[in-house]
Amino acid sequence: MTFTSIILRLELDHRMAALGDAIDVITASGGDITSMDMVRPGRDKSVCDITIHVTDTAETAVLDAVKLYPGLRLIHVSDRTFLMHLGGKISIQPTVPIKNRDDLSRVYTPGVARICTAIRNNPDSAYTLTIKRNTVAIITDGTAVLGLGDIGPSAALPVMEGKAMLFKQMAGVDAFPICLDTKDPNEIVDIVKKISPVFGGINLEDIGAPRCFEIERRLAEELDIPVLHDDQHGTSIVVAAGLLNALKVVGKRLEDIRVVVNGIGAAGGSICRMLLSMGVRRLVPVDRDGAIVHGDRYANPMWQWLAEQPQVERKSGTLREVLAGADVFIGVSRGGVLHADDIRQMSPDPVVFALANPVPEIEPAEARPLARVLATGRSDYPNQINNALVFPGIFRGALDCRARRINDRMKLAAAQAIAGVVSDHELNRDYIIPGVFNERVVPRLRRAVIEAAIETGEARRIPPDFRNGSTG
């Protein structure tokens, strides 16, 4: 069940219906009225806008009830979500005004030629004299968008616009959506390399597995600016942050726990890598054919890499079979694959991250009485695992120190920084991860990423607040 907000524009014929009648009809049929605005009052007839919060199942009932009521005429229905997207959600604004010919000659011809010459003579000055220092390209081919799958580049654009909004509002980063009309990894790599002079970083988004692994690897190797595939690493970073705090709640240690990860695609593979780098010693990756077993052979490169890791168990079996005795379940797969009896088979005080969207691996109402800590990918339950906690701050840090790449140490530092936003005093089973709008996240994440970049030699610039010999 999902909720939406719609605006009903109604004409009321006062001979037969009053505003109170409209309110009664809407509420009785399942609508929750949040606001009312009189558009055109009149003695005989009036027009008003009524905003309602309604479930997808109740929306039809509300509209039918309004249409059937004498004296009410439904003029128009507006979906507030659609209204927010009209004309797009981002725009480009100049940072300095052009008020006269003198200004024009400085920002454009002939004065701009001096700036072009300076950059030609010293290419690094592009970071100080152009938008490059603060700009990220959000790259997608539209093949793995949300839970919608391969919907194409045009349909993916609203998601990328929304991500650009988050970059700007949360971290002051200017991000631009670039949706490519090709699924060819070679073409994608070539296009991104060719447009890279404009950008200080590349954020790959919603590119299907396994192509996303090759595309990210090649771009990271062939470009000298940070490249991050958010579906992989953004998700794994915020999962790691949540797990660090969940283990504090249940009183367990990373090196002692047994973790089952279900769904070894882009996100699941990266989560497994992160868990191993954190120190997890007992890992069971599971995909559609069951557990990935240490020592077996697999055609999928990610599965094969996992099968070569000594921390991956040799035990085969279905998800239900291998979940018995596990301390942690992390699902990035599909809804309905987990049941209450499965959680009952886990170790005492189980941690369950059911992250499939929009339908989790197990319904939260079913899991909550059994799991000591429960997290989902949804905003209507506590402990939302949302990669919007990651990408604004991690790129803010990477841009500020002009990092060549975002390495594993920087990713782990990001996870620890996010986890650290939740104090020991605040920590509880329903608050293991800060909210997306927590203003402490980006500054702490930025500092942690810059410190890790400096320590690992990836930083090409020391920001002013890190000078004088201190990064603390």
Secondary structure, DSSP 8 states (H G I E B T S, - for coil): --EEEEEEEEEEETTT--HHHHHHHHHHTT-EEEEEEEEE--SSEEEEEEEEEEEHHHHHHHHHHHHHSTTEEEEEEEEHHHHHHTT-S-----SS---SHHHHHHHSTTTHHHHHHHHHH-GGGHHHHSGGGGEEEEEE-SSSBTTTBS--HHHHHHHHHHHHHHHHHHH--EEEEEE-S---HHHHHHHHHHHGGG-SEEEE-S--TTHHHHHHHHHHHH-SS-EEEIIIIIHHHHHHHHHHHHHHHHT--GGG-EEEEE--SHHHHHHHHHHHHHT--EEEEEETTEE--TT---SSHHHHHHHT-TTB------HHHHHTT-SEEEE-S-TT---HHHHHTS-SS-EEEE--SSS-SS-HHHHTTT-SEEEES-TTSSSB--GGGTHHHHHHHHHHTT-S---HHHHHHHHHHHHHHS-TTT-BTTBSS--TT-TTHHHHHHHHHHHHHHHTT--S---GGG-TT---
